[in-house]
Every structure is written in C-alpha cells, then in structure tokens.
Amino acid sequence: MAAKIELWIGFTVIVMGLLALDLGLFNKKAHRVSMREAALWSCVWISLGLAFSGGIYFLLGKQAAIEYLTGYVIEKSLSVDNLFVFLIIFSYFGVEVKYQHRVLYWGIMGALVLRALMIFVGAALLDQFHWLIYVFGAFLVYTGFKLMFLDGDDLDPSENRAVKWTRKLFPMTETIEDQGFWKTVDGKRFATPLLLVLVAVETSDVMFALDSIPAIFGITRDPFLVYTSNVFAILGLRALFFVLAEFMKKFRFLDKGLAIVLGFIGIKMLLEFWHVKIETSHSLAAVGLVLLVAVLLSLLIPEKESAVPDAVAGEKGGGE
C-alpha cells in the first residue's frame, strides 16, 4: 500500500506551513518558554498527530490508521528518552532556556530531512532484500538489551565526534551571547558554541532514529505511514521538552519500558521467518501496556536522588 503523490505533497505543505507559523509568528523572538505555553503547544501537536490518524482512516482505511497510530505511539515514547539526552547537552554547554527552543527547532528541521532519507532508503532496501527485516529485528533486540543496562551518566557531549570535527573546521567564539549560530567579529565569521549544541542535538537524533525507524518498519512497510508517524511525533518534541524537563527524573523506569518495547518489536520482526504474525492492534495494546506500567512504577517507586542535569536552569556547564 503506497500513498499517492497527492498525499505526500499535501502532507509536506501542511507541515511546512505549521513550522513557518511556529518559528515565524509564535516564536520569532528568543524567550523563556513557560510551562503553560509548552503545555498548550504540546496539546496542539499531540491533537494534530491523533487527528491525522482520523484522516488516515478515511483516506487509507482502518488498518492503515492502526499502523500509523502504533508507529506514532512508539516514536513518541522513544522521543521522550531522546529528551533526556537533550537535557544533558544543554546542561553541558550552558544553554539558557530562551535559546533552547531555537536549537530544538532547527535540530528538528534537520531531523525531518535526515529521517526522510533514512526511511526512503530503508523502504527501498526492504523491497529489494526482504531478509533485512530479520537484521532490523535482531538489531532492535540487541538495542533493547543494551538500553536495559544503559547508564545515563555515561553520556558525554564532549566525546561526540561530530562536535569535535565542528570545532576543528570552524573558528569558534567563547560564549553564547544570543540565539545566532554564527557571529562576525572584526570582519571575520565565527561559529558560536550554539552551533556545537545544534550539531550535538542533530547527531543524537540520528542515533535515536537508528532505533525508532526500524521499530516502525516492524509495524508497517508503508513509507508514508512510517514518515508521517515520525514527523508528527518529533514536531511536538520541542514543546514536550519544556513540559517534561522538570519531571523527567520521575520516569526512572521509562528506559526499561522502552527497552522492552524495542525487544518486543524486534522479536515480532524475527517471528516473520516462521510465518508468525502479531496483529498490529495487539502490538499497539502491548506497547501501551508496557509504557503505562513503566510510568506507574516510576511514580509509585520514586528515586531518592536524581542525576538528571538541570538544563532548564541554564547553568554553565563544561562546554566553554
């Protein structure tokens, strides 16, 4: 089932219009995003993502709508884990809250392009080499196992190779003074540390996409459903960041839940070798149940002392 070109064009126009309104009208000036504003925008983006599943239902049918919704839930859940990395990056580089929205905006713009390329390449490879689905499945099982025992304290933005290469390629200013990625000093063009932050955010999203995109291919092979579920999940990532930043430390078991989700989807893909098929509706129910249990356990068994960095406060980190 491949979406018609009209759907691709219409979806692209809608998304570009929403992004233009977001940065060009509502967030034109750098400012501290309040909890109320972030919560409002989170509701808007989530409502749009869910409403789109209704459009899929009427245009492509019930099965396509379930596949889109399952992919959206998986991608949205994995993106929450990505927010933890953003917290570390912003804390390390000492990025003030009023500049964080701009970094996330351009990071997500880049993510839309990079994920589109990854999805189209992945879909083309699966069409030609069906056995790659088992490779994706094994990779997800491995990633889930690794995530189950991942220590967030091991994340260090200074070890990011792309950040190191950027430092070598461009002369840098010492401090972040405004929301610009470039600055002219005495007629010479310099990159600002905010560019390093953008590079770190972009590369971290690519790494997460290596997990999330194969996981959604485990739900549907339709590139349109894979891409749209990805897009709507990450479009609301900026607002969700400011909503969850203060409460991220409460979700101590979310990583474990996500690890189980990745492992489940990986096993689902591997079972195709024995012609065992798990219905998409059952997958959606299983994913929802695992995430619900992870959140409830996190609330019922809180961690005494959290290591989540206070990036929202915009304190100086070790990036200068």
N, C-alpha and C positions, 0 to 999 in steps of 0.2 A: 504494500500500500504506500504509494508515494504521493505527496501533496502536489497539487497543481501549482504552476508557476505563479498564478494569481494570488494564492495564499502566501507564498514566500514574499512577494512584493508587498502585499497588504500588511503583513506582519512587520516587515522591515520599516515601512513608512510609519506605522503606529509607534514602534519602539523608538525610532529616531525623533519623532515628534515629542514623545514623553521625556526623552533625555534632554532635548533642547529646552523644554519648559522647565525641567528640573534645575539645570545649571544657568540657563539664560534669563530666567524670570524669578524663580523662587529662591535660588541660592547663588545669585550673581555676586554678592559680596561675602567675603570671608567673615564668619561669625561663629560663635559658640552655639552648637545645636542643643537646644533644651530637650529635656525628657519628653515634654508634651509634644513638641514638634516632631521628634523622632518617632514617638508612638503613633502620631497621626499619619506620618508618611509610611510607617510600617504597615498600618492597617490598609492604606491606599494600595500599596504594592501587592500585599497578600490578597486583597479583594480582587485586584486585576488578574492576578495569577489564577485564582479559583474561578473567576468569571470566564476566563479564557477556556477553561475545561468545558464550560457550558457551550461555548462557541464550537469547540471541537466535537462535542456530542451532536450538535445539529448539522455540522458540515461533514464530519467523517464517521460518525456512528458511536455507539456505546463503548465498544471495545477500545477504540482509539482514545476516547475520553478517559477510560480507566487507566490505560497505559500512560497517557500524559500525566494524570494526577499522581500515579505511583512514582513516575520519574521526578515530578516536582517535589513530592514529599522527601524522596531520597536526597535529591540535590539540596533542598533547603536544609535538611538535617546535617548534611556534610558541611554546608557553608557555615553553620554555627561553629563547628570545630575550626574552620578557617579563621573565624573572628578572633580566636584565642591567639593565633599567630600574629594577626594584625595588632593586637594589644602589645605583644612583645616588641614588634617592630617600632611602633610609635613610642613606646617607653624607652627603647634603646637609643633612638635618635632624638628624643626630647621634643616631639612634635606637639605644639599647642593644639588644643581642641578646635580652635577656629580654623586651623589649616587642614585638619584631618579629613573633612568632607571632600575637599578638592582633590586630595590624593586618592581617596577611595573612588571618586567619580572617574578620574582618568584611568585609574587602575582597572575599573570595571569596563570602561570603554575598550581598553586593550584586550581584556579578557573575552569580550564579545567576539572580537575578530579572531583571536587565537583559538577559542573554543570552536568557532565555526569551522576553521581549517581542520582541527583535530577530528571533529565529528564527520565531516565530509570524507576525510582520508580513512577514518575508521569504517565508515559505511561502505566505501568502495572496496576496502580490503576484505570485509566480511562477505561482500557479494562475490568476490573472486576466490577467496580462500575461507570456506566455512569453518575449517578446523581451527581458525584463530579464535573462535568463540571459546574453545577449551583453554587456550592460552590466557585469554582475558579472565576466564573463570578461575584458573589456578593463581593468576596474579592477584585477584581480589581475595582469595582465601589467604594467600601469603600476607597481603596488606592488612587484612583483618587481624591475623595473628600478631603481626608486628605492632599494630595500633593498640592491641590489648595490653601490651607491655611497654608502650612508649612513655618516656618521661619527658614532660613538657619543659623541664629545666634544662634539657639538653639542647634546646633551640637557641641558636646564636646567630643573629643577623650579620655579624662581622665575618662569619665563615661562608656567607653566600658568595659564590663565585662571580655571579653577575654584578654584585655590588663591588667586588674587588676590581673587576675589569672596568667598570664605570669610573672608579677612582683613578685608574691608570690612564684612561682615554681622555678625560676632561679635567682641566684645572678647576679646582673647587674653592668656593668661599668657605669661611669658617663656621658661620652661624646661619640659622634660619630667621630671616628678618621680615619676610612677607610670604604670600602664597605662590610666588613665582618659582619656576624650576630653573630659570636662567637669570643672570644678572650681568649688566655691563658696568665694568669698573675701569676708569681711565681709558675708555675706548676699546677695552678688551672684554670678550664674552666669557663668563664663568658659569659653571653649573653650581647650583646651590645644594646643600645637603638634602633638600626636599626631593631632588631628583633621585638620590640614593634610596630614599624611602619609597618612592614610586617603583623603582626597579625591584626592590625587595618585595613589595606587595604583589607586583606582577608575576615575579618568578614563583612566589609561594602559591599563587592561584593556579599557575600552570601545574605545579606539583600536585595540588589537590584535584585538578581536572584529570590527571592520570588515574585517579581512583574513581571519581564520580562518573566520568563518561563511560568507561567500560561497565560500570554498575548499571547505568540506564540502558545500555545496549543489551544487558541481561533481561530487561523488561520489554523493550521494543526495538525492532531493527529500522523503524521509520526515521530517517534523519530529521524530518520536520518536527516530529514529536520529541525527539532527543534534544534538538536545538531549542525549541520553544520552552520546554520544561527547564532547561539550563538557564535560558535568558530570564524568564520570569523569576526564577529562584535567586539569581545573582543581582537582578535590578534592585531588589529591596534590601540588598546586603548593607548598603551604606547606612540607611535608617536603622536597620536592625542592630548594627554595631553599637550605635549610641544608646539603644534601648537595653541591650544585654551587657554592655561593658561593665556596668555596676554590679550585675548579678551573675556574671559568668562563673565566678568562683563557687556559686551554689550548685552548679551542674557537674559535680565531681565524678559521676558515673556515666556521663554522656559519652565520653570516649569509648567506654566499654560497650555501650549500646551500639554505637556506630561500628565498632569492630565486629559485633555480632551481625549487624545488617550487611556489612561488606562480605563477611564469610557466607552468610545465607544466600546472597545473590550469586556469589562465586560458585557455591555448590549447585544452585539452580541451573547455572550455565553448564556445569560439568555433567549434570544428570541428563542433558540432551543427548549425550553419547549413547546412553542406554534407552533413549526414546521415552524418558520420564519427563512429563511436563507438569509444572506447577502453575495453576491458573494465576493470571495477573491480579485478579481480585483477592485471591488468597495471599499473594505476595504483599499487596497493599495492607491487608489486615495484619500480617505478621510484622511488617516494618513498623506500622503504627503501634502495635502492642509492645514491641521491644523498646521503642523510644519512650513510650509512656511509662513503662516500668523503670527505665533508666532515670527519667526525670523525677518520678515519685520517690525512688530510693535516694536520689540526691537531696531531696527536700526532707525526707524522714531521717536520713543519716548524714547530717552536715559535717563538713570538715572543720576541725578546730582552728587550724591556721592555714590560710591560703597563700600560694606562691604566685598568684596571678598579679602581674605588674599593674600599677595604677597609671595606665596610659591616659585615662580621661583627665587626670590632673595636669597632664602635660609637663611633668617634671623632666629635668635634664637627665639624659642617660649617658651611656658611654660612647655615643656616636660622634661626639665632637672631637 
